[in-house]
Amino acid sequence: MKQIFNFPLPPTLNEQIREARAHWAISAKTKKEWTGIVAQEAFGTSQFTGKVWMDFVWGLRRFDRDPDNVAAAAKYILDGLKVAKVIRDDNLTVIQSPVIHWYEKDPTPSVMVTIADSPGFIFERMSVFQQLVS
């Protein structure tokens, strides 16, 4: 089974840190809001009861960001998917490694998340990528 979600782009790590330094309540409010946004969009979709493999395609307007800064926004997405019961949990017993992060130019910032009960789709995507760079 495979499920694909498209979410708006959550706050980056720098944005999360800036809010946390301003006041813990601001950071907590943002986390609650984004977890809710993801959970609401994912609610009622396929539920994975076992291990899952995931990849994230981050659509960005600019490429002048650090990849780890962008990828940290996965926290809100994983928490929201857990709240919506799409995944059983968001720990390493459920989320299998590697979680792949891809980056694309996109005028509308967003993130496409693919979840599957086997890693085959990741290998398919990697072979397409190999053809592009060869």
Disulfide bonds with the S-S distance in Angstrom:
none
